[in-house]
Amino acid sequence: MRVVAKKSLVTFYTAYPDAKVALEDWFEKTARSEWDHFAQMRQSFRSVDSVGNKRYVFNIKGNRYRLVALVLFKIKMVYVRFIGTHDMYDQLTNIDSI
């Protein structure tokens, strides 16, 4: 999969250094993957959830952080749309718009 917006991962873990290893691991696993559908993604990340509109929520670092990605299986693209603490994620009002 091609992951778009690695810079947002780096920016986030610069502010939250304890997230660095987990986010780098997420990036590497995702970039090496060739998912065709959600079930394959779930094999790589057991804690991923589909929230509709091609958006998926990944629990990072034992659910301390959340990452929302727009995943387009057909063209093998993953767009990082949001990274934040669990509390920041809970404040999102419309996940379809991010």
N, C-alpha and C positions, 0 to 999 in steps of 0.2 A: 504494500500500500504506500502511496505517496502521502506524507504528512505535511500539511501546510500550516505554517505559523509556529515553527520551532522557537522563533524568537520570543513568542509569548510564554513558552515554557521556561526559557532562560530568565526572562524578566520576573516571572513569578518566583522561581526558586532562588533568585537573587534576594528577593524580599523575604522569602520563607526558606532558609537554607536546609531545613530538615526535610524538605520535599524533593531535594535535588536527586537523590538516588532513585526514589520511586518514579519521578517523572522521566528521568533518563531511561530507566528500565521500560516504562510504558512506551516511550518513543521508539526504542530499539525493537521491542517486540512487535509493535504496530508496523514499523517500516519493513520488517522482514516478512510480514504476513501477506497473504494473497487471499483474503476473505471474499467469498462469493455471496454469503448471506449471514444473518445474525447468529445462527447456530455455530458457525465456524468461529466467529468472533468470541462467542461465549466459551468455546474450548480454550481460547487463549487467555481470556479474562472472565473468570467465573462471576465476578461481582458487577459486570456490566448490565445495565438495564436500558431497554428501549423506552423512550418517552414520546414517541410519535414524530411525525414530520421529518424522518430520517435522522433524528437526533438520538444520541446514546450517551448515557451518564456512566462514567467510570469512577469507582471509588479508588482513591489514591492514598497510599500510606495508611491502610487500615481504616478507611472511611474518614480520615481526618480532613482530607481535601477531596474536592469533586472536580472532574473534568467533563465538560460537555463537548461532544464532537458531532459534526455533521458528517455522516459516512455515506459515500456514494459507491456502492459495491460494483456497479457496472463499469465504472471508469477507474476503480481502485484508488479513490481519493478520500482522505480524511482531513477535514478542516477543524482545527481547534477553535471552538467558539467561546469557551469560558473556562477559566480555572479559578478556583477560590476555595476558601474554607467552607466547611459544612454550613456554618451560619450564613455566609455570603450566598451560598446556593439556595438556602431556605428563603432568602429575601427576593429571589427572582420571581417576577409576577407572570411572565409569559415566555416559557422556554422555547416556544416555536419561533419567537422573533429574534433569538440570538444566533 
